[in-house]
Amino acid sequence: MIRFLLSFAVTSGLAFGVVGCSSATESGKTAVASQQQPSANRAGQSTANSAELPEKTAEGFALYVQGLKAEAKTRGYSEALIAEVFASLTFHPKVVVADKGQPEFVETLDTYLPKRVDAYRIKSAKAMYQKHAQELAAVSKKYGVPARFIVSLWGLESAFGKVTGRYSVPSSLATLAYDGRREQMFRKEFFIAMDILAEEHITLAKMKGSWAGAMGHTQFMPSAFMKYAQDGDGDGHKDIWTNSSDAMASIANYLKMEGWQPGQSWGRQVILPANFDYSLVIPKGSKDRAQWLQWWQRSERSLTDWQALGVTAVDGKPLPKSAMRAALVMPDDKDGRAYLAYANYQVLMHWNRSYYFVSSVGYLADAIVAAE
């Protein structure tokens, strides 16, 4: 069974986790927190034991902000921008609490997926898929990413922009930098947020996000915004907060840049034979993505090879004889489901390194185009 971090201040319909300030893991441990915590494409690991850090106060935050302001001046931002941003900075004690830890509960994929990809979510995703069909077709053609995966990520991250977070992003990031557990990372994200404002992609008043600084429809951290965000409607701004065209293009661009393979899906659930060699399954508990990819390479085989090992489709039928390669993933170990994961699974795991999250994306994407 998998232990999950309970998401902080998320609606019951979106309880998963973009984002909880420890990076998502391949076991799915932080998948429930991805609306609040930076996932694998957003943030990194804790760098200090919170118990060793002094108590954080509004007074201490004010002193810390003076240092941020001095650095902002050396970076060459306009006086007007510095004045506006630093006058707005607010210490959020709840952000510090959320960053230091969340309640845990036990979850498995069999209990998680029915809640994450329920009938309402599927209905909403199909409606958005139809509503934006023409635009999605153009985006899909441009970036080589199927529309159903764009819609799936959009819906799971923010309920199509309905749940994006209410915190001022600069204030959240400044608070987390002051918190000190990941000061270097969040300080860097703070100044990238300043860059975004300086480039006038969004106004300060509209730069809202989760307590961890994940922003807009896509829940990008500022660094992810700078790398992947797109101007989908050609208005000169990359607005992932209020512009659905920019959000869809940004999701597609992310997947393309991380190596999405056109013409391939994400994976398939399979049944393993009674005498199966479980050493062929990707282990859990990798220290980072690089190690996880090494384990992937050891597991990866052609579908023909998996068929020869006795692996079948979930309905018991033989796997197709194909040179397409796949690795074997078991989110809940031997007692749970088994999946053959294709190359695009790796791309989704870059977005959020959680088997549970990737499973929810794949299942919703499949449901969007499934026959009624």
Residue pairs with C-beta under 8 A, 6 or more apart in sequence:
1 106
1 107
1 108
1 332
2 27
2 28
2 29
2 106
2 107
2 108
2 109
2 331
2 332
2 356
3 29
3 104
3 105
3 106
3 107
4 28
4 29
4 30
4 31
4 32
4 33
4 104
4 105
4 106
4 107
4 112
4 356
5 17
5 20
5 22
5 29
5 30
5 32
5 33
5 37
5 102
5 104
6 15
6 32
6 33
6 102
6 103
6 104
6 105
7 14
7 15
7 16
7 17
7 20
7 32
7 33
7 34
7 35
7 36
7 102
8 20
8 33
8 36
8 98
8 102
8 211
9 36
9 94
9 98
9 211
10 16
10 17
10 35
10 36
10 163
11 159
11 163
13 120
13 121
13 159
14 35
14 156
14 158
14 159
14 163
15 32
15 35
15 115
15 116
16 31
16 32
16 33
16 34
16 35
16 116
16 156
16 356
16 357
16 360
17 24
17 30
17 31
17 32
17 33
17 34
17 35
17 36
17 37
17 39
17 354
17 357
18 33
18 34
18 35
18 36
18 37
18 38
18 39
18 42
18 157
18 210
18 214
18 219
18 352
19 33
19 34
19 35
19 36
19 37
19 38
19 39
19 42
19 43
19 210
19 212
19 214
19 219
20 30
20 33
20 34
20 36
20 37
20 38
20 98
20 102
20 212
21 36
21 37
21 38
21 43
21 46
21 98
21 99
21 176
21 181
21 182
21 212
22 30
22 37
22 45
22 46
23 30
23 38
23 39
23 40
23 42
23 43
23 44
23 45
23 353
24 30
24 31
24 34
24 37
24 39
24 40
24 352
24 353
24 354
24 357
25 286
25 353
25 354
26 282
26 284
26 285
26 286
26 292
26 349
26 353
26 354
26 355
27 284
27 285
27 331
27 354
27 355
28 107
28 109
28 112
28 331
28 354
28 355
28 356
28 357
29 354
30 37
30 39
30 354
31 112
31 352
31 354
31 355
31 356
31 357
31 360
32 107
32 112
32 356
33 102
34 157
34 219
34 352
34 354
34 357
35 157
35 158
35 163
35 165
35 210
35 214
35 219
36 98
36 210
36 211
36 212
36 214
37 43
37 210
37 212
37 214
38 44
38 212
38 213
38 214
38 221
39 351
39 352
39 353
39 354
39 357
40 289
40 349
40 350
40 351
40 352
40 353
40 354
41 220
41 221
41 224
41 254
41 350
41 351
41 352
42 212
42 214
42 219
42 220
42 221
42 223
42 224
43 182
43 185
43 189
43 212
43 221
44 182
44 185
45 182
46 181
46 182
47 181
47 182
47 183
47 184
47 185
48 180
48 181
48 182
50 99
50 100
50 101
50 179
50 181
53 179
53 180
53 181
54 60
56 91
56 93
56 96
56 178
56 179
56 180
57 91
58 91
60 178
61 91
61 174
61 175
61 178
62 91
64 174
64 177
64 178
65 86
65 89
65 174
65 178
68 86
68 174
68 177
68 187
68 190
69 82
69 86
71 191
72 82
72 85
72 86
72 191
72 194
73 82
75 191
75 194
77 194
77 198
78 198
81 194
81 197
81 198
84 204
85 170
85 194
85 197
85 204
88 168
88 170
88 171
88 204
89 170
89 171
89 174
90 168
90 171
90 175
91 171
91 175
91 178
92 167
92 171
92 172
92 175
92 211
94 211
95 167
95 172
95 175
95 176
95 179
95 211
95 212
96 175
96 176
96 179
98 211
98 212
99 176
99 179
99 181
99 211
99 212
100 179
100 181
107 356
108 332
108 336
109 331
109 332
109 336
109 337
109 355
109 356
109 359
110 332
110 336
110 337
112 356
112 359
112 360
113 356
113 359
113 360
113 363
116 156
116 356
116 360
117 360
117 363
117 364
117 367
121 155
121 156
121 364
122 364
122 367
122 368
124 155
124 159
124 160
125 151
125 152
125 155
125 364
125 367
125 368
126 367
126 368
128 151
128 154
128 155
128 160
129 136
129 147
129 148
129 151
129 368
129 369
132 151
132 244
132 248
133 147
135 245
135 248
136 147
136 150
136 151
136 248
137 147
139 145
139 147
139 150
139 232
139 248
139 249
139 252
140 146
140 147
140 150
140 252
142 249
142 252
143 249
143 252
143 253
143 255
143 256
143 260
144 256
144 260
144 262
145 251
145 252
145 255
145 256
145 260
145 262
146 365
148 365
148 366
148 368
148 369
149 255
149 266
149 361
149 365
150 248
150 251
150 252
150 255
151 365
151 368
152 361
152 362
152 364
152 365
152 368
153 218
153 251
153 351
153 361
154 160
154 161
154 217
154 218
154 247
154 248
154 251
155 364
156 357
156 360
156 361
156 364
157 217
157 218
157 219
158 164
158 216
158 217
158 218
158 219
160 217
160 244
161 216
161 217
161 242
161 244
161 247
164 208
164 209
164 210
164 215
164 216
164 217
164 219
164 241
165 208
165 209
165 210
165 211
165 214
165 215
165 219
166 208
167 208
167 209
167 210
167 211
167 213
168 204
168 207
168 208
169 193
169 207
169 208
169 209
169 213
169 215
169 222
170 190
170 193
170 194
170 197
170 204
170 207
172 209
172 210
172 211
172 212
172 213
173 186
173 187
173 189
173 190
173 193
173 213
173 222
174 186
174 190
176 182
176 186
176 212
176 213
177 183
177 186
177 187
177 190
179 186
186 213
188 223
189 213
189 221
189 222
189 223
190 222
192 222
192 223
192 225
192 226
193 207
193 213
193 222
195 222
195 226
196 202
196 207
196 222
196 225
196 226
197 203
197 204
197 207
200 237
201 225
201 229
201 237
201 238
201 239
202 237
202 239
202 241
206 241
206 242
207 215
207 241
208 215
208 216
208 241
209 215
209 216
209 219
210 219
212 221
213 221
213 222
214 220
214 221
215 221
215 222
215 225
215 240
215 241
216 239
216 240
216 241
216 242
216 247
217 240
217 241
217 244
217 247
218 224
218 229
218 240
218 247
218 250
218 251
218 254
220 228
220 229
220 240
220 250
224 254
225 238
225 240
225 250
227 257
228 250
228 253
228 254
228 257
229 238
229 240
229 246
229 250
229 253
230 238
230 246
230 249
230 250
230 252
230 253
231 237
231 238
231 246
231 249
232 243
232 245
232 246
232 247
232 248
232 249
232 250
233 243
233 245
233 246
235 243
237 243
237 246
238 246
238 250
239 246
240 246
240 247
240 250
254 351
255 344
255 347
255 351
258 347
258 350
258 351
259 343
259 346
259 347
260 344
260 347
261 342
261 343
261 344
261 347
264 324
264 342
264 343
264 344
265 342
265 344
265 362
265 366
266 341
266 342
266 344
266 345
266 348
266 358
266 361
266 362
266 365
267 326
267 329
267 339
267 340
267 341
267 342
267 344
267 345
267 362
268 313
268 314
268 339
268 340
269 314
269 337
269 338
269 339
270 306
270 311
270 312
270 313
270 314
270 319
270 328
270 338
270 339
270 340
271 311
271 312
271 313
271 314
271 316
271 338
272 310
272 311
272 338
273 309
273 310
273 311
273 312
275 310
276 309
276 310
276 311
277 309
278 330
278 334
280 299
280 301
280 309
280 328
281 299
281 328
281 329
281 330
281 338
282 292
282 295
282 296
282 298
282 299
282 327
282 328
282 329
282 330
283 295
284 333
286 292
286 295
289 349
289 350
289 353
292 349
292 353
293 346
296 327
296 346
297 327
299 327
299 328
300 325
300 326
300 327
301 309
301 325
301 326
301 327
302 322
302 323
302 324
302 325
302 326
303 319
303 320
303 321
303 322
303 323
303 324
303 325
303 326
303 340
304 319
304 321
304 322
304 323
306 319
306 326
306 328
306 340
307 318
307 319
307 320
307 321
311 319
311 328
311 338
311 340
312 318
312 319
313 319
319 340
324 342
325 342
325 343
326 340
326 341
326 342
327 340
327 341
327 345
328 338
328 339
328 340
328 341
329 338
329 339
329 340
329 341
329 345
329 355
330 336
330 337
330 338
330 339
331 337
331 339
331 355
331 356
331 359
339 345
339 359
345 358
345 362
348 357
348 358
348 361
348 362
349 355
349 358
351 357
351 361
352 358
